[in-house]
Amino acid sequence: MALAAAATTTRAAAAAAMAAAAVHRQCGGATVTRAQQRVVRCRAAGGSVAAATAPACAPVEAGARRGPARRSAATVAGMWRQVQGCDDWEGLLEPGVHPVLRAEVARYGELVDACYKAFDLDPASRRYLNCKYGRERMLEEVGMPGAGYEITRYVYAAPDVTVPTMEPSTSGRGRWIGYVAVSTDEMTRRLGRRDVLVSFRGTVTPAEWMANLMSSLEPARLDPCDPRPDVKVESGFLSLYTSADKTCRFGGAGSCREQLLREVSRLIDSCAKDRPGEDVSVTLAGHSMGSALALLFAYDLAELGLNRGAPVTVFSFGGPRVGNAAFKARCDELGVKALRVANVHDPITKLPGIFLNEATTGVLRPWRASCYTHVGVELPLDFIKVGDLASVHDLGTYVALLKSGGDKQAAAPRSAPDGGVLAKVMEFVGRQRAGAVAWQDAALQMGGLVQTLGLI
């Protein structure tokens, strides 16, 4: 009986330990997923995967969720895990967005906007449809010399689609899509952790527009050791993420996916080796199509365990749906966090699946598991400018509204001397359409129905 009692006590202690360990993974809990425990048998873009456990859950900085005065006294370093979504931003979005969170989200939006400012849309330039600047000075050239990040790699993507009526140079070719960066020592002290950042721009080239409309759901199968055929994503986004362009002069780097997995896993390993014990976060930020790539990469990185236990967070600006209900469930299971900044008037945030989605009820409810489903938590914005409907999806307006604290007048889009980045993009698309079939107009008009029914 003594032995039985001891065994019972041991089992109870083990159960209690397991329960204590099952804290939220993003908060740095000790729970280790299958993807993190295993030794990866497949080499995904370089490097083996070691088992990883996260540090103990950090408490919320005193006063971070209390009254306005205490809220204003909170710092990023003191509540960085909450800013990164460790508890799904509970208490930080209502009754008003926490000032620290608001400032951080706006900051990441500006780091995404840098991609647009640096993107070369001049057909006469030798860097046409690529970045205008070298990575050592890119942030400085776009007006962000004190951004606090060092760019370590540029990222290129090539959708496996062709647009016959468009210029050959814009169809199915690898183009600059964003960058990978790591926080400087000074910024790391401010943030309370070393931040590995990936920033993605949105759709610009006709091939990218076409990829956006390839809306049939396709199994992601990003982990060859565990394909999970039930986890499905939009085929166009998957094509952009996984296709490589051998003809690009920046070629030889592999697909967007391979570039990202290599560089981000290298940076994480480097941080663990050179600065043992230092907290590390992986932040993925993108606008429009870029937010879809950010979410795909977040899922991929966590599924393969290459984040080594570091929290993975996506800040999405005007982003579309990416996958089905199983994709969302798997992201949740892996601890991937996503904060979707969405203008309620922005149609892109309602696609794909404008009719059938996570909100489907009634007789169509049984179809919901097969529908497109948003991942993460929404931070809603509300702005529209009569006579300038394109502004509802403009990243600059998103960021301005965040920085103004919701003041629509202060955040109203202003015309830049050169027409602004959005105007340049629209002018570029217009040039590509000259004398060609107006496929984009038709696509935009039928987009909701096409994306919902998966006709492409």
Steps between C-alpha positions, in 0.01 A plus 500: 500500500791735572636431155156565349468826690847605387413419140178698530689794644757479222230495235325797660825694515570423137151610401543822695835562334350442158215737578742764621707457189202542271511876509459694181787422263524855371539622856814291516343200667679168531262308278692346210315400184569199284665727246740629764571166670595300198835493330406596150575224254451729204737790442281800428704780346807434706576394852366225722234572754570451866244460773423827673325619809395856564581706809257541784193710438572865565240687706330806359675819603322654795227733385515400135133408497369741759400865493610754235777647716657163569450394139700799382783407738540151352800422279558264211776317684275443799212350301654378177350153521154650527570734210602193299166339586587246769141510627335607174526869595240459773442830676711693248238565231200610706364740613774668296820376344783504754737788410806273504333248271371774271847652468664164435247398234545837327877455516478163327268655243765760420758224459269341242439834330875525450466220243270712285721807530806302395331311214618619159209560258703686240514292178820678398683397816737204511335407829150503351258305725771444758633700794657833411757486780758270650390334822759685712335836430145415395326604822696824509416579137125463564515738797541252786865539610411427861284194433719287725537205263783365286379343175675167451334379180267607221225257405374428148185319387389359164137396447476196275255676270531684172294790370527480119362848435746668731864597454719188523713670764206499741359149440620213712831662591657519842464846652603664824226433754653614830785454744626321810649708781610468860478762773811692599636482854340835584160398363530163673535676834193710422295199391609270781606230253687444174245536220538314170279684251371407155317773310294439184350745251164440333392434142655711225579302184234346271636151571442564870147623430433180308645286780263673742206376294609135497264443787443126508601340829802272473672283765802688629714188557791711624628233739602192297519296820137580587318642194161556670283497184207651692694827548423699186597848379432718199684355199614842373664597828659155523637537147654836582650357819646178360586571133857582396605701197828372357516775236501793743838673525461465874429129440672206659353605833209257468138567571370767735442222751854364477652844535295576810552168676874516446546857617261508794617164639861623459425815699321308774788252527749786503316673784493178703872443443633853539260624768385201705210582729388803301128508416424485128179568309408443135278776360350476153329808361331550166241696307234343277660207316805549720297418809399171337866415442575597860235262632613217270857541618393519866316169465790342310764613749301376799395174333863410432607613847760737357393778735673307781230600746513872417153656482379554144269797437340637184390862468269509200388824335202472266563129459276243328403157625770242431374151579218280624380419851763225539772753415371735770475216751856389430632856533324524836641165608853603405468825695522727195350838590348741249366849554296604197478876461197537271307798373132406512460652152797317347369231258831312495451396862177327399662282233523216416170363628283808490185286518616178667741546789547455876176690562284270286188383682164340427463229238850574370663448841619144413713658225681727743793262558571511127479879478769763523555603861681797650781427745564703812345804666364805321590859581229688307547845350234712334592742224379586152551804278231581248657548159809300595374150559848353453598655831298238688782253426790745515765398752601861563146577614497190722820614671391863529175401669685281747747776583223758538321287756193464279472867402367471143563866424864477599537173311331618181718406202688796356618528144876475470679721245562196281157349556618262773595133489147377436461736205827371353384140533167577332683686222728199451207258479334735252808492278497121497135501395549732204374323189436179693191315614356677804539187709550689822175694474306183437684322778423772749133503405464123523763445765268425788302235315804346334697476822207358691416230247862423417447528125865584435 
